[in-house]
Amino acid sequence: MQNGHGVIFSDGELWKATRRYTLASLRDLGMGKKRIEGKIQEELQFLVELIKSFKDEAFPLKTLTLATTNVAYGIVFGDRFDYDDETFLTLLKHVDDVVVLLGEPQLQVYNVYPFLGFLLKPHKMILDTMEKTRVILREYLAAGKKSINENLLQNYYDYMLTKQQSEERSKDRNLFHDTNIVAAVFDLVLAGTETTGTTLQWAILLMMKYPDIQRQAREEIERVIGLERLPTCEDRKQLPFNNAIVHEVQRFASILQQFPRCTAVDTCFRGYFIPKGTPVIPSLTSVLYDKTQWETPTQFNPNHFLDAEGNFVKKDAFLPFTIGRRNCPGESLALMEIFLFFVGLLQRFTFCPPPGKTVSDLDLTPEVTFTLRPQAYSTCAVH
């Protein structure tokens, strides 16, 4: 897909340099800090106004993805998009197409038997959609080259271009060339569009499915921060039940079931010899649904993250972002987003099934794409 470039699927020196500089750039841009918290709070208010515009009538759960995506795009492009912006909607559509196609059974057949590619379509459609996305990203790259100010870096493009210029001046390694920059941006666009937005959809669907849990969460919000003040990350300490819900949503939904790794050295594991360079696919679900770690692993149960006194408890087996040197670089941003959006939405709305649907009609069986998405339900948000 990325021909060995970018943050996710690169390797060796290119991966080390790109990931290291990406993490440093994201920190400078406010990831995990108050600065980005303000951006999320701002986006929350735009989302609240959009939901109000439906006037208690049903709207697709997928609408929630607009807000979470805009936070990530703000970091990449430097500013938020209007929800009806043509470029914004085009990027959303392209990413959605790629994620859906990555879950196609025919694509898995192609990965195992590539010589059958002439008979199959999904991989061709993915590569075509990715190239359409790259056209947009290259336009932003070209514009960034014309307007960059090294004394005022405002987005991810600015940081990557500054690194590129630094390499050119020093005639050092040519790692931050245009192809690698566009691939790295694509990785952030893909991750920022899909994972957090899908998790927020699951959170609201589960509140619709379990109204008693939703009521308890809202009561805690009203008691601790009221109905006017915007939630902050500091509120996690005083909102243990809501914090537990957010973590349990990620555990229960397990939207990313596995992610490929590779043995760095010759390895002996449980009697098996695995040579260096062997692709390994660990199952994240095996951890998140481990019967030895969770009391009711196949059920949605916020008590998994609460002690007997109702205090939040962090669990070592909570690994939705994977673990190790190649764990998700946006973990702190995702955790912040999910908590602030979830609490901010429950602070203002009660979510229930649309007319003609009851709680028992809500099926929690996921739709399988590259991630596990909730089924395409609509919700009613009562102000």
C-alpha positions in Angstrom: 0.0 0.0 0.0 2.7 2.5 1.0 5.7 0.9 -0.7 7.6 0.8 2.6 7.2 4.5 3.4 5.3 6.4 6.2 4.9 5.8 9.9 3.1 2.5 10.1 4.5 0.1 7.5 8.1 1.4 7.0 11.0 -0.4 8.5 14.7 0.1 9.5 16.3 3.5 9.5 13.4 5.1 7.6 10.9 3.9 10.2 13.0 5.0 13.2 13.6 8.5 11.8 10.0 9.0 10.6 8.4 7.8 13.8 10.8 9.6 16.1 10.3 12.9 14.3 6.5 12.3 14.0 6.2 11.8 17.8 8.3 14.9 18.5 6.2 16.9 16.0 2.9 15.7 17.5 4.1 16.6 21.0 5.1 20.1 19.8 1.6 20.5 18.2 0.0 19.8 21.6 -0.8 16.1 21.6 -1.5 15.0 25.2 -1.4 18.7 26.4 -3.7 21.5 27.3 -3.3 23.0 23.8 -5.0 20.1 22.1 -7.5 19.8 24.9 -8.8 23.2 23.9 -9.1 22.1 20.2 -11.1 19.0 21.2 -13.4 21.2 23.4 -13.9 23.6 20.5 -14.8 20.7 18.2 -17.1 19.3 20.8 -19.2 22.4 20.6 -19.4 22.3 16.8 -20.6 18.7 17.2 -23.2 19.6 19.8 -24.6 22.3 17.5 -24.8 19.8 14.6 -26.6 17.3 16.8 -29.0 20.0 18.0 -29.9 20.8 14.4 -31.5 17.4 14.1 -34.1 18.5 16.7 -34.4 15.1 18.4 -34.9 13.3 15.1 -32.7 10.3 14.1 -29.3 10.7 12.6 -26.6 8.2 11.6 -24.1 7.2 14.3 -21.5 7.8 11.7 -22.1 11.5 12.0 -20.0 11.5 15.2 -16.9 10.6 13.1 -16.9 14.2 11.7 -15.8 15.7 14.9 -13.1 13.2 15.9 -11.7 13.3 12.3 -11.5 17.1 12.4 -9.3 17.0 15.5 -6.7 14.8 13.7 -7.0 16.8 10.5 -6.4 20.0 12.4 -3.0 18.7 13.5 -2.1 17.5 10.0 -3.4 20.5 8.0 -3.3 23.3 10.5 -7.0 24.2 10.7 -10.4 22.6 11.1 -12.7 21.9 8.2 -16.4 22.8 8.0 -18.4 19.6 8.1 -19.7 20.2 4.6 -16.3 21.1 3.1 -15.8 19.3 -0.2 -12.2 18.3 0.5 -13.0 17.1 4.0 -15.9 14.9 2.8 -13.8 13.6 -0.1 -11.0 12.5 2.3 -13.6 10.9 4.6 -15.0 9.0 1.6 -11.6 7.8 0.4 -10.6 6.6 3.8 -13.9 4.8 4.3 -13.5 3.0 1.0 -10.0 1.9 1.9 -11.0 0.6 5.3 -14.0 -1.3 3.9 -12.0 -2.8 1.1 -9.2 -3.9 3.5 -11.8 -6.2 5.1 -12.8 -7.9 1.9 -12.3 -11.7 1.8 -11.0 -11.4 -1.8 -8.2 -9.2 -0.6 -7.1 -11.8 1.9 -7.0 -14.3 -0.9 -4.9 -11.9 -3.0 -2.4 -11.5 -0.1 -1.9 -15.3 0.1 -2.1 -16.0 -3.7 -0.9 -12.8 -5.4 -0.7 -14.6 -8.8 -4.5 -14.6 -8.8 -4.6 -10.8 -8.8 -5.8 -10.6 -12.4 -9.0 -12.3 -11.2 -9.6 -10.1 -8.2 -10.6 -6.4 -7.8 -10.3 -5.1 -4.2 -6.5 -4.5 -4.2 -6.8 -2.6 -7.5 -9.6 -0.5 -6.0 -7.6 0.2 -2.9 -4.5 1.4 -4.8 -6.7 3.5 -7.0 -8.4 5.2 -4.0 -5.1 5.7 -2.3 -3.7 7.5 -5.3 -6.7 9.8 -5.4 -6.1 10.6 -1.8 -2.4 11.2 -2.5 -3.3 13.7 -5.2 -5.1 15.8 -2.5 -2.2 15.4 0.0 0.4 16.4 -2.6 -1.6 19.6 -3.3 -1.3 20.5 0.4 2.4 19.6 0.3 3.0 21.9 -2.6 1.1 24.7 -0.9 3.1 24.1 2.3 6.4 24.5 0.4 5.4 27.9 -0.8 4.2 29.2 2.6 6.4 27.5 5.2 7.9 29.7 7.9 10.5 27.8 10.0 9.8 30.2 12.9 6.1 29.5 12.9 5.3 25.8 12.5 1.6 25.3 12.7 0.9 21.8 11.4 2.4 18.4 10.7 3.2 19.3 7.1 5.3 22.3 8.4 7.3 20.1 10.6 8.0 17.5 7.9 9.0 20.1 5.3 11.3 21.8 7.8 13.0 18.4 8.4 13.2 17.9 4.6 14.9 21.3 4.2 17.3 20.6 7.0 18.3 17.4 5.2 18.8 19.2 2.0 21.0 21.9 3.6 23.2 19.4 5.4 23.2 17.1 2.4 22.5 14.4 5.0 20.3 11.3 4.5 17.4 11.7 2.1 14.7 10.2 4.3 12.2 13.0 4.4 11.5 13.1 0.6 8.1 14.0 -0.8 7.0 10.4 -1.1 7.7 9.6 2.5 6.1 12.8 3.7 2.9 12.1 1.8 2.9 8.5 3.1 3.3 9.6 6.7 0.5 12.1 6.3 -1.7 9.4 4.8 -1.0 7.2 7.8 -2.1 10.0 10.2 -5.2 10.8 8.0 -6.2 7.1 8.0 -5.7 6.5 11.7 -7.2 9.8 12.7 -10.3 9.2 10.6 -11.1 5.6 11.5 -10.1 4.4 15.0 -11.3 7.2 17.3 -14.5 7.8 15.3 -15.4 4.1 15.3 -14.8 3.9 19.0 -17.1 6.9 19.7 -19.8 5.3 17.6 -19.5 2.1 19.7 -19.7 4.2 22.9 -23.0 5.8 21.9 -24.5 2.6 20.6 -23.6 0.9 23.9 -25.3 3.7 25.8 -28.4 3.2 23.7 -28.2 -0.6 24.4 -27.7 -0.1 28.1 -29.8 2.9 29.2 -29.2 2.2 32.9 -25.5 2.6 32.4 -26.1 5.7 30.5 -28.2 7.1 33.3 -25.5 6.3 35.9 -22.9 8.0 33.7 -25.0 11.1 33.3 -25.8 11.3 37.0 -22.1 11.3 37.8 -21.5 14.0 35.2 -24.2 16.2 36.7 -23.0 15.7 40.2 -19.3 16.4 39.5 -19.2 19.0 36.7 -22.8 20.0 36.1 -24.4 20.7 32.8 -22.6 24.0 31.8 -18.8 23.7 32.2 -17.0 21.8 29.4 -15.3 18.6 30.6 -11.5 18.5 30.9 -9.0 15.7 31.1 -8.5 16.5 34.8 -12.2 15.4 35.3 -11.2 11.8 34.7 -10.1 11.6 38.3 -13.5 12.7 39.6 -15.5 10.7 37.0 -14.4 7.1 37.6 -17.5 5.6 36.2 -17.3 7.5 32.9 -13.6 6.8 32.7 -14.4 3.1 33.2 -17.1 3.2 30.5 -14.6 4.7 28.0 -12.0 2.0 28.7 -14.6 -0.8 28.6 -15.9 0.5 25.2 -12.4 0.1 23.8 -11.9 -3.3 25.4 -15.4 -4.7 24.4 -15.4 -3.3 20.9 -11.8 -4.4 20.2 -12.0 -2.6 16.9 -8.5 -3.6 15.8 -8.2 -7.3 16.3 -4.6 -7.7 15.2 -1.7 -5.8 13.8 1.3 -7.3 12.1 4.7 -7.4 13.7 8.0 -9.0 12.7 10.7 -10.8 14.7 13.7 -8.6 15.1 16.0 -11.5 16.0 15.9 -15.3 15.9 13.3 -16.3 18.6 12.4 -19.4 20.4 8.8 -19.3 21.7 6.9 -22.2 23.3 9.1 -24.7 21.6 8.9 -23.1 18.2 11.9 -21.6 16.4 10.9 -18.3 14.6 13.7 -16.9 12.4 14.5 -13.2 12.3 12.3 -11.4 9.8 9.3 -13.6 10.2 5.9 -11.8 10.0 4.0 -12.4 13.3 0.3 -11.4 13.8 -0.5 -11.2 17.5 -4.2 -11.3 18.4 -5.2 -8.2 20.5 -8.6 -9.7 21.1 -7.0 -12.7 22.9 -5.8 -10.2 25.5 -8.9 -8.0 25.6 -11.2 -11.0 25.9 -8.9 -13.1 28.2 -11.0 -15.0 30.7 -8.1 -14.9 33.2 -8.0 -11.1 33.1 -11.7 -10.1 32.8 -14.6 -11.3 34.9 -17.1 -11.3 32.0 -14.9 -10.9 28.9 -17.7 -11.2 26.3 -20.1 -8.8 28.0 -20.0 -5.0 28.2 -19.2 -4.4 31.9 -17.7 -1.1 33.1 -17.0 -2.8 36.5 -14.0 -4.4 34.8 -12.2 -1.1 35.5 -13.6 -0.3 39.0 -12.7 -1.6 42.4 -15.1 -2.4 45.2 -15.2 1.3 46.2 -16.0 2.5 42.7 -12.5 3.8 42.0 -11.0 3.5 38.6 -8.5 0.7 38.2 -6.0 0.5 35.3 -5.5 -3.0 33.9 -2.3 -4.3 32.4 -4.4 -6.4 29.9 -5.9 -3.2 28.5 -3.9 -3.1 25.2 -6.2 -1.7 22.4 -3.3 0.4 21.2 -0.9 -2.6 21.0 2.4 -2.5 23.0 6.1 -2.0 22.4 8.2 0.3 20.2 5.6 0.2 17.4 2.5 0.9 19.5 0.0 3.5 18.3 1.8 7.0 18.3 -1.6 8.7 18.8 -2.6 6.8 21.9 -2.7 9.8 24.3 -4.6 11.9 21.8 -7.2 9.1 21.2 -7.7 8.6 25.0 -8.2 12.3 25.5 -10.6 12.6 22.5 -12.8 9.7 23.4 -13.2 10.8 27.0 -13.9 14.5 26.3 -16.3 13.8 23.4 -18.1 11.0 25.4 -18.6 13.0 28.6 -19.4 16.2 26.6 -22.2 14.4 24.6 -23.7 12.7 27.7 -23.6 16.1 29.5 -26.0 17.5 26.9 -28.0 14.6 25.4 -29.7 11.3 26.2 -29.2 8.8 23.4 -31.9 6.4 22.5 -33.0 4.1 19.6 -34.8 5.8 16.7 -38.6 5.4 16.3 -39.5 1.8 15.4 -36.4 0.4 17.2 -36.2 -0.9 20.7 -33.2 -1.7 22.9 -33.6 -5.4 22.1 -33.4 -4.6 18.4 -29.9 -3.2 18.7 -27.5 -6.0 17.6 -23.9 -5.6 18.8 -22.5 -8.0 16.2 -19.8 -5.9 14.4 -19.4 -5.2 10.7 -16.1 -6.6 9.7 -13.9 -4.1 7.7 -10.2 -3.5 8.5 -11.6 -2.5 11.9 -14.7 -3.9 13.6 -17.4 -1.3 13.2 -20.8 -1.1 14.8 -23.7 -1.8 12.5 -25.1 1.2 10.6 -27.6 2.4 13.2 -29.1 5.8 13.7 -29.7 7.4 17.1 -32.0 10.0 18.6 -30.3 12.6 20.8 -32.7 14.2 23.2 -31.4 17.5 24.5 
